[in-house]
Amino acid sequence: MSLTDEFNVNPLNVMQAIKGMLTEAEEIVFMNLLFSSSATIRVGNFGLSRREVEKQLKISNDDEQFNSFLMRVNQAVSRYFKVIYDVKRDQVIVMMRVPARSARSTLSKESLAILLFIFYQQEVLQHEFTLFDQLLNALGHETTKANQRLILNIDQLKKIGALEEYDTNSNEKAYTITGIGANMFSDSFLRRTVEFSQSNQLNKEEVLKFFKRYNLYQEGTDEA
């Protein structure tokens, strides 16, 4: 799932474009990725490993062909789906773009706040993990039964693959964001979030730089 502001009309029609972008074997791999990315089918083990994708594509350790496959799939289905490669978890995953109104039935406001807090800490400030106590102090210190509510909402995020537990070699609970979690927020959502916090309108480039979405910039550009 990915949050977006646009309503998708006749999403299956876009599948016709795939035939002109992919070979028959690549089309089958994309279908397998769709199937394996289902929370109903795979629960926490979303997607396929890069090795499995390359095996089905009949390539081996070929960055150029692997990245070409991802790029061409995303070019064909970008309005409705997004294929990502989560390097840390070594998983290739298909995410569906949905209207914000539909996403609210999947994530509660509390879960969304937790995910956004962790997203900021780890994607912007580059923290390796976020402690449960940090979440409690930031989001739950004034709430009754804060511990139970935080755990409940964190479990919700773990079930959809947005977060996973991080081993700190101590008794402290900690969490790290996954590729799914890092890609759930649309650029327009992030813009409105920053503008609200800054009480000032910002352009898209300023917001993307703030959230360090450097993958959208070509090499050699300023990444201030």
C-alpha positions as CSV (number, residue, x, y, z in Angstrom):
1,M,0.0,0.0,0.0
2,S,1.1,3.5,-0.7
3,L,-0.7,6.7,0.2
4,T,-1.7,8.9,-2.7
5,D,-4.2,11.7,-3.3
6,E,-5.4,10.5,-6.7
7,F,-8.3,8.2,-7.2
8,N,-7.3,5.4,-9.6
9,V,-9.9,4.7,-12.3
10,N,-10.0,1.3,-14.0
11,P,-6.6,0.2,-12.6
12,L,-6.6,-3.1,-14.5
13,N,-6.5,-1.3,-17.8
14,V,-2.9,-0.3,-17.1
15,M,-1.9,-4.0,-17.3
16,Q,-2.2,-3.8,-21.1
17,A,0.8,-1.4,-21.2
18,I,3.0,-4.1,-19.6
19,K,3.1,-6.2,-22.7
20,G,4.9,-3.4,-24.6
21,M,7.4,-2.9,-21.8
22,L,8.4,-6.4,-20.7
23,T,9.3,-9.8,-22.2
24,E,6.9,-12.7,-21.6
25,A,9.3,-14.0,-18.9
26,E,9.5,-10.6,-17.2
27,E,5.7,-10.3,-17.3
28,I,5.4,-13.7,-15.4
29,V,7.9,-12.5,-12.8
30,F,5.8,-9.4,-12.2
31,M,2.7,-11.5,-11.8
32,N,4.6,-13.7,-9.2
33,L,5.7,-10.5,-7.4
34,L,2.1,-9.3,-7.2
35,F,1.0,-12.7,-5.8
36,S,3.9,-12.9,-3.3
37,S,3.4,-9.3,-2.1
38,S,-0.1,-10.1,-0.8
39,A,-0.4,-9.7,3.0
40,T,-3.1,-12.5,2.9
41,I,-0.8,-14.9,1.1
42,R,2.6,-14.2,2.7
43,V,1.8,-12.4,6.0
44,G,5.1,-10.9,7.1
45,N,7.3,-12.5,4.4
46,F,6.3,-10.1,1.6
47,G,7.7,-10.3,-2.0
48,L,10.5,-12.3,-3.4
49,S,14.3,-12.2,-2.8
50,R,16.5,-10.6,-5.4
51,R,18.1,-14.0,-6.0
52,E,14.6,-15.6,-6.7
53,V,13.7,-12.7,-9.1
54,E,17.0,-13.1,-10.9
55,K,16.6,-16.8,-11.1
56,Q,13.2,-16.4,-12.7
57,L,14.6,-13.7,-15.1
58,K,17.5,-16.1,-15.9
59,I,20.2,-13.6,-14.9
60,S,22.8,-13.6,-12.1
61,N,24.2,-10.7,-10.2
62,D,23.5,-8.4,-13.1
63,D,22.7,-5.0,-11.6
64,E,22.0,-3.5,-15.0
65,Q,19.4,-6.0,-16.1
66,F,17.8,-6.2,-12.6
67,N,17.5,-2.4,-12.3
68,S,16.2,-2.3,-15.9
69,F,13.5,-4.7,-15.1
70,L,12.4,-2.7,-12.0
71,M,12.5,0.6,-14.0
72,R,10.4,-0.8,-16.9
73,V,7.8,-2.3,-14.7
74,N,7.4,0.9,-12.8
75,Q,7.2,2.9,-16.0
76,A,4.3,0.7,-17.1
77,V,2.3,0.6,-13.8
78,S,3.5,3.7,-11.9
79,R,0.0,5.2,-11.7
80,Y,-1.3,2.1,-9.8
81,F,1.6,0.2,-8.4
82,K,5.2,0.7,-7.3
83,V,7.8,-2.1,-7.3
84,I,10.6,-1.5,-4.7
85,Y,13.7,-3.4,-3.7
86,D,14.2,-3.4,0.1
87,V,17.9,-3.8,0.3
88,K,18.1,-4.4,4.0
89,R,15.5,-7.2,3.9
90,D,16.5,-8.4,0.4
91,Q,13.0,-8.4,-0.8
92,V,11.4,-7.2,-4.1
93,I,7.9,-6.0,-3.3
94,V,4.9,-4.7,-5.2
95,M,3.0,-1.9,-3.5
96,M,-0.4,-0.7,-4.6
97,R,-1.2,3.0,-4.7
98,V,-4.5,3.8,-3.0
99,P,-6.4,7.0,-2.2
100,A,-5.8,8.4,1.3
101,R,-9.4,7.8,2.1
102,S,-9.0,4.1,1.5
103,A,-5.7,4.0,3.4
104,R,-7.5,5.1,6.6
105,S,-9.2,1.8,6.8
106,T,-5.8,0.1,6.9
107,L,-4.0,2.4,9.3
108,S,-5.3,4.2,12.3
109,K,-4.3,7.8,13.1
110,E,-2.1,6.5,15.9
111,S,-0.3,4.0,13.6
112,L,0.2,6.7,11.0
113,A,1.7,9.0,13.6
114,I,4.1,6.2,14.8
115,L,5.2,5.4,11.3
116,L,5.8,9.1,10.4
117,F,7.8,9.6,13.6
118,I,10.0,6.6,12.9
119,F,10.2,7.6,9.2
120,Y,11.5,11.0,10.2
121,Q,14.0,9.6,12.7
122,Q,15.5,7.0,10.4
123,E,15.0,8.4,6.8
124,V,15.8,12.0,7.6
125,L,18.0,12.0,10.8
126,Q,19.5,8.6,9.7
127,H,19.1,6.9,13.1
128,E,19.6,3.2,12.8
129,F,16.6,2.3,15.0
130,T,13.9,3.9,17.2
131,L,13.4,2.8,20.8
132,F,10.0,2.1,22.2
133,D,10.6,4.5,25.1
134,Q,11.3,7.3,22.5
135,L,7.9,6.6,20.9
136,L,6.3,6.6,24.4
137,N,7.8,9.9,25.3
138,A,7.0,11.5,22.0
139,L,3.5,10.2,21.4
140,G,2.0,8.5,24.4
141,H,3.2,10.2,27.7
142,E,-0.2,12.0,28.1
143,T,-2.4,9.1,27.1
144,T,-4.0,6.5,29.4
145,K,-2.8,2.9,28.9
146,A,-0.2,4.4,26.5
147,N,2.0,1.2,26.5
148,Q,-0.8,-1.1,25.4
149,R,-2.0,1.4,22.7
150,L,1.5,1.8,21.3
151,I,2.1,-1.9,21.2
152,L,-1.3,-2.5,19.5
153,N,-0.6,0.1,16.8
154,I,3.0,-1.1,16.3
155,D,1.7,-4.6,15.8
156,Q,-0.6,-3.2,13.1
157,L,2.4,-1.7,11.3
158,K,4.4,-5.0,11.7
159,K,1.6,-7.0,10.1
160,I,1.6,-4.9,6.9
161,G,5.4,-5.1,6.8
162,A,6.1,-1.4,7.5
163,L,8.1,-2.0,10.7
164,E,10.2,-4.8,12.1
165,E,11.8,-5.3,15.5
166,Y,15.5,-4.4,15.9
167,D,17.9,-6.4,18.1
168,T,19.7,-3.9,20.4
169,N,21.3,-6.7,22.5
170,S,19.5,-5.4,25.5
171,N,16.0,-5.5,27.1
172,E,15.0,-2.3,25.3
173,K,12.4,-2.7,22.5
174,A,13.4,-1.1,19.3
175,Y,12.1,-0.9,15.7
176,T,13.4,-0.2,12.3
177,I,11.4,0.9,9.2
178,T,11.3,-1.4,6.2
179,G,11.3,-0.5,2.5
180,I,7.5,-0.8,2.6
181,G,7.2,1.7,5.5
182,A,9.6,4.1,3.9
183,N,7.6,4.1,0.6
184,M,4.1,4.4,2.1
185,F,4.0,8.2,2.1
186,S,3.3,10.0,-1.1
187,D,5.3,13.2,-2.0
188,S,2.2,15.3,-1.6
189,F,1.5,13.9,1.8
190,L,5.0,14.7,2.9
191,R,4.7,18.2,1.5
192,R,1.5,18.9,3.5
193,T,3.1,17.5,6.6
194,V,6.2,19.7,6.4
195,E,4.1,22.8,5.4
196,F,1.8,22.2,8.4
197,S,4.8,21.9,10.8
198,Q,6.5,25.0,9.3
199,S,3.4,27.1,8.8
200,N,4.8,27.9,5.4
201,Q,4.3,26.7,1.8
202,L,7.2,24.8,0.3
203,N,7.9,23.6,-3.2
204,K,8.3,19.9,-4.0
205,E,12.1,20.1,-4.3
206,E,12.5,21.5,-0.8
207,V,10.3,18.8,0.7
208,L,12.1,16.0,-1.2
209,K,15.4,17.3,0.0
210,F,14.1,17.6,3.6
211,F,13.1,14.0,3.5
212,K,16.3,13.0,1.8
213,R,14.6,11.3,-1.2
214,Y,17.8,11.5,-3.1
215,N,16.9,8.6,-5.4
216,L,14.8,11.1,-7.3
217,Y,17.9,13.2,-8.0
218,Q,20.5,12.5,-10.6
219,E,24.1,12.1,-9.7
220,G,25.9,15.4,-9.4
221,T,23.0,17.4,-8.3
222,D,23.0,19.4,-5.0
223,E,21.7,17.3,-2.1
224,A,21.7,20.0,0.6
